[in-house]
Amino acid sequence: MILFTLAFMGIMPLGILLAGSVASVIGAPAILAIGGGVCILAALVFASQLGKIRKSIHPIYVRLGILPAGSAGIPTVAQLTASKE
């Protein structure tokens, strides 16, 4: 657990130092807007790659027994309701 905390919280002081030094030049609201924009951009990049990630992870999940061999992924709501009828 300490390695997890170090990995994610250990770099935070460096980011705070960088944001503070840049904020003294261009202002705190601009830094917050830039940080928000970077977060939204990162989320869009991740969302665009999600299908590729799922396709590459699926065989690993099948091999580990997490998913059954014939599964095609998470069923949709339409598939779930159609199977009940």
N, C-alpha and C positions, 0 to 999 in steps of 0.2 A: 504494500500500500504506500509505503514511503517513496518508492520509485515512481509510482503514478503521480503522487503529489509533487514530487520534484520535477517531473517532466512537464506538468501543466502549470504549476504555480511558480516553479523556479525561474522561468523565463519572464514572468510578469514584471518584476522590477525593471528589467531592461526596457520593456515596452513602455512602461510608465515614464521612465527617464527620457526616452526618445519623444514620446507624446508631449511631455512637459516642456522640453526644450523647443520643439516645433511650435507648441501653443504660445510660447512667449513671443514668437515672431508673427504668427498669423492669427492668433486668437483661439480661445478654447472652443467656441461654437463651430469654427471651421474644422478643428481636429475631430470633434464629435461627428460632424457630418461626413468627413473622410472615413472615419472608422466605421460608421454605419454603412456607407457605400461599399467599403471593402467586404463587410460581412454579407451584404446582399449579393455582391458579385461572387463571393465564394459559394454561397448557397445555390446560385444559378448554375455555376460550373459543376457542383456536386450533383444537382438534379439532372443536368444534361448527361452525366456519366453513369447514372444509377442503373440504367438498363444493362450497360456493359458490365458493371460490377456484379449485378445479379447473375448474369450468364456465366461469368467466370467463377463465382462462388458456388453455384448450384452443384456442380460435380463433387466439390469438396464436401458439401453437406450430405450428399448421397453416400459418399464413401465413409463418412463418419457415422452414418446411421441417423442423422438428425432429420433428414427427409426420406420418404420411401423412394425406391428406385424409379417408379413410374411417374412421380410427381412432376408437374410442369411449373410449379411455383405456387404462389398464394392464390387460392380461388377467389374469383370476383363475387360480388353479391348476387349477380344474376345466376352464376353457376350454383351457388349455395341454395338459392330459392328454387331453382329448377330441379335440383335433386330431391327436394322434399315432396314435390308433387307427384 
